[in-house]
Amino acid sequence: MFVVLLPGLVVAASDPVHPADACAAATAEVSRNPGDGDARTRLGWCRYRASAFEEAAAIFADELSRNVGDVDARVGLAFAQMQQGRIETARS
């Protein structure tokens, strides 16, 4: 059986992966290939899951500035903004 930790990061269910390790892997992936929008979005979701909502929002907003059609980043940005209490901004 496999478990999806982040979009694009799948491990065997028996592999113990700590969320911090997943974030470190996502950060390294973005460092290796900063132009990879999927990697940046994975990092945004990782920071969101770590309750770093301001940082997640910044990552998602950066991805949207590069690719306005990135639906995953748009949803992530809205979720992160809602967690920060910025409901009206999230709705727009």
RAPE-V193278 format. One record per residue. N is the residue number from 0. SS is DSSP state (h for helix, s for strand, l for the rest). OMEGA is omega in degrees with one decimal (* if undefined). NEAR is the number of other C-alpha atoms within 8 Angstrom. Layout:
N_SS_OMEGA_NEAR ; N_SS_OMEGA_NEAR
This chain:
0_l_-179.6_4 ; 1_s_-179.6_7 ; 2_s_175.8_8 ; 3_s_178.6_9 ; 4_s_177.1_8 ; 5_s_175.8_10 ; 6_l_-179.9_7 ; 7_l_179.8_6 ; 8_s_-176.6_7 ; 9_s_177.5_10 ; 10_s_174.2_9 ; 11_s_-177.1_8 ; 12_l_-178.9_8 ; 13_l_179.4_4 ; 14_l_178.6_6 ; 15_l_179.2_5 ; 16_l_178.2_6 ; 17_l_179.5_6 ; 18_h_178.2_8 ; 19_h_177.6_6 ; 20_h_177.5_8 ; 21_h_178.1_12 ; 22_h_178.3_11 ; 23_h_178.5_8 ; 24_h_179.4_8 ; 25_h_178.2_13 ; 26_h_179.1_9 ; 27_h_179.4_8 ; 28_h_178.4_10 ; 29_h_178.4_13 ; 30_h_179.8_7 ; 31_h_-176.0_6 ; 32_l_-176.0_8 ; 33_l_178.9_10 ; 34_l_-177.8_5 ; 35_l_-178.5_8 ; 36_h_177.9_9 ; 37_h_179.0_6 ; 38_h_179.1_12 ; 39_h_179.1_14 ; 40_h_175.9_13 ; 41_h_178.5_12 ; 42_h_177.4_14 ; 43_h_178.7_15 ; 44_h_177.5_11 ; 45_h_179.6_14 ; 46_h_176.5_13 ; 47_h_-178.7_13 ; 48_h_176.8_7 ; 49_l_-179.1_7 ; 50_l_174.5_6 ; 51_l_-170.2_9 ; 52_h_179.1_12 ; 53_h_178.6_9 ; 54_h_178.3_10 ; 55_h_179.7_17 ; 56_h_179.8_14 ; 57_h_179.3_9 ; 58_h_179.1_12 ; 59_h_179.1_15 ; 60_h_177.8_11 ; 61_h_178.6_8 ; 62_h_179.1_14 ; 63_h_176.5_12 ; 64_h_178.6_7 ; 65_h_-176.1_6 ; 66_l_-175.4_8 ; 67_l_-179.1_7 ; 68_l_-178.0_5 ; 69_l_-176.1_9 ; 70_h_-179.9_6 ; 71_h_178.3_7 ; 72_h_179.4_13 ; 73_h_177.7_11 ; 74_h_178.8_8 ; 75_h_178.9_14 ; 76_h_179.7_14 ; 77_h_178.8_12 ; 78_h_-179.7_9 ; 79_h_178.2_13 ; 80_h_177.6_15 ; 81_h_179.1_10 ; 82_h_177.1_8 ; 83_l_-179.5_8 ; 84_l_-178.2_6 ; 85_l_-172.8_9 ; 86_h_-177.8_8 ; 87_h_177.9_6 ; 88_h_-179.0_8 ; 89_h_-178.6_11 ; 90_h_-176.2_6 ; 91_l_*_4
